[in-house]
Amino acid sequence: MHLSKRLLEMGCTVIGLDNMNDYYDVRLKYARHDVLKKYDKFTFYEIDIDEKDSLATLFNDNNIDVVINLAAQAGVRYSIENPDVYVQSNIVGFFNILESCRKHNVKHLLYASSSSVYGTNKKIPFSTEDKVDHPVSLYAAIKKSNELMAYTYSHLYRIPVTGLRFFTVYGPYGRPDMAYFLFTKAIMENKPIWVFNNSDMYRDFTYIDDVVGAVLALIENSPVLSMTDVPYKIYNIGNNKPEKLIDFITVIEKALCKIAVKEFYPIQPGDIYQTYADVTDLMNDVGFIPKTLIGEGIGNFVTWYKEFYKC
């Protein structure tokens, strides 16, 4: 939504696609849609990317230059509980996107990968040059498969493709299954929060405005197409500054002016101890520098949360 809004404000024509599934409260999804439908150059299709015929119709009916695929079944832990959904949406659906881009000569495809692909890598910060052959969740394995599929299509059909390994994106209108959202809700309702690995975890939290800025820069800078090189590249989209989980909780407590009741648990299956993005390529190629400190970003989220949920 945030990326679409910025593109519309820049005068672009934006075609939005979402299946509006009930993985989380659809009211939040329609609230995002309400933000975008006010723009004359926004068109919305309520379809699923795994619906091959519907997707083909969308591409046939519109002259699309750039495709930004942020559609996927999200969540590491949910992939353990419901793996079928991930295969259908994140493999079959992504294949349909690749085929549509091939058939319609799309000038640039950008797609969401994840920091989860780094698995239990010990070297930090995580670099796109690192091997990512040992995923610890089905979600991560499928995201890695997306990268391989995208590379193959770029190689075979000379489609400029950019992969985006996102590092814990947060901000207003974010996903309710994310830790910062769950923590805020629980603290506001005087309920305990679950803190995993006894709080000994680190995450590279990336504010949504920084993410949008990075993606906008990459839209304008597709991989260079040459006769010898595959027009394909992967970037880390991160803050380049991991926060310890307990310190992150403290930031939320300060923004809410309330202390959390904490319950400590072991690390969960599929979880990663630490994420830390090396964004050197992003800085060198498009001048990206993350600007939002965690206190500012969480403050913005809490302000939105209180207004949206009227609390």
DAKATA-V816851 format. One record per residue. RES is the residue in one letter. PSI is psi in degrees with one decimal (NA if undefined). Layout:
res: <RES	RES>
psi: <PSI	PSI>
This chain:
res: <M	H	L	S	K	R	L	L	E	M	G	C	T	V	I	G	L	D	N	M	N	D	Y	Y	D	V	R	L	K	Y	A	R	H	D	V	L	K	K	Y	D	K	F	T	F	Y	E	I	D	I	D	E	K	D	S	L	A	T	L	F	N	D	N	N	I	D	V	V	I	N	L	A	A	Q	A	G	V	R	Y	S	I	E	N	P	D	V	Y	V	Q	S	N	I	V	G	F	F	N	I	L	E	S	C	R	K	H	N	V	K	H	L	L	Y	A	S	S	S	S	V	Y	G	T	N	K	K	I	P	F	S	T	E	D	K	V	D	H	P	V	S	L	Y	A	A	I	K	K	S	N	E	L	M	A	Y	T	Y	S	H	L	Y	R	I	P	V	T	G	L	R	F	F	T	V	Y	G	P	Y	G	R	P	D	M	A	Y	F	L	F	T	K	A	I	M	E	N	K	P	I	W	V	F	N	N	S	D	M	Y	R	D	F	T	Y	I	D	D	V	V	G	A	V	L	A	L	I	E	N	S	P	V	L	S	M	T	D	V	P	Y	K	I	Y	N	I	G	N	N	K	P	E	K	L	I	D	F	I	T	V	I	E	K	A	L	C	K	I	A	V	K	E	F	Y	P	I	Q	P	G	D	I	Y	Q	T	Y	A	D	V	T	D	L	M	N	D	V	G	F	I	P	K	T	L	I	G	E	G	I	G	N	F	V	T	W	Y	K	E	F	Y	K	C>
psi: <-46.9	-41.3	-44.7	-42.1	-43.7	-40.4	-41.3	-39.8	-25.6	-3.3	6.7	154.5	126.0	128.6	115.6	142.2	130.1	144.3	-5.1	43.4	171.5	29.3	-36.1	176.1	115.5	-17.3	-34.7	-37.7	-43.3	-27.6	-40.5	-43.2	-38.1	-32.3	-39.0	-31.3	-8.9	-14.6	132.2	-30.4	18.0	129.2	138.8	136.0	120.7	82.4	170.3	141.8	-13.4	-0.4	91.4	-44.4	-41.7	-39.7	-39.3	-39.9	-42.2	-46.6	-36.7	-33.3	-8.0	143.8	97.4	125.1	-45.1	135.0	129.1	101.7	99.2	9.7	128.1	156.7	117.6	168.6	119.2	-50.0	-35.9	-24.3	-23.1	-35.7	-34.0	68.3	-29.9	-39.6	-36.3	-40.5	-43.3	-47.5	-46.3	-14.7	-58.4	-46.1	-43.3	-38.0	-41.6	-37.6	-46.6	-44.0	-40.5	-40.0	-38.9	-46.5	-22.8	15.9	46.3	137.6	-25.2	127.8	125.4	139.0	154.8	122.4	-151.6	152.1	-15.5	-22.5	-19.6	-15.6	-129.9	25.3	134.7	-30.0	130.3	152.5	160.3	128.6	148.8	-10.0	-12.2	149.9	142.1	60.6	5.0	66.9	147.6	11.6	156.8	-37.5	-47.9	-40.7	-39.6	-38.5	-39.1	-39.7	-35.9	-42.3	-40.7	-42.2	-44.5	-42.0	-43.2	-44.6	-37.6	-41.5	-46.1	-39.3	7.2	38.9	121.5	122.5	137.1	122.4	141.6	104.6	96.5	141.1	103.1	72.6	137.2	162.8	-179.3	144.3	16.0	-179.6	131.7	-12.5	-1.9	150.5	-45.2	-35.5	-46.1	-41.7	-46.9	-46.4	-46.5	-43.9	-42.6	-32.7	9.5	36.7	154.9	151.2	147.6	122.5	115.4	157.4	33.1	33.6	2.0	71.0	153.7	139.9	141.5	87.3	131.0	118.0	145.6	-36.9	-35.7	-39.1	-48.3	-43.1	-41.4	-43.9	-40.0	-42.3	-37.6	-28.6	-39.1	-6.6	71.8	155.4	141.3	127.6	120.0	178.5	-17.0	-29.6	145.7	130.1	66.5	137.5	148.9	139.3	145.9	131.8	93.4	176.0	-13.5	25.4	91.5	145.8	138.3	140.9	-43.7	-32.9	-37.1	-42.1	-39.3	-38.3	-42.6	-42.6	-42.2	-40.8	-32.6	-12.6	37.8	142.8	135.8	145.4	117.6	133.7	125.9	136.0	161.4	166.1	144.9	152.6	132.1	-14.5	153.6	139.9	-43.0	140.8	141.4	112.9	127.3	112.5	25.1	-46.4	-41.6	-40.7	-42.1	-40.2	-38.5	6.9	23.6	129.2	116.1	136.3	-20.4	116.7	155.1	-36.0	-42.1	-45.3	-45.6	-36.7	-43.1	-41.4	-45.7	-40.7	-46.5	-44.9	-46.8	-37.7	-43.3	-42.4	4.6	57.2	NA>
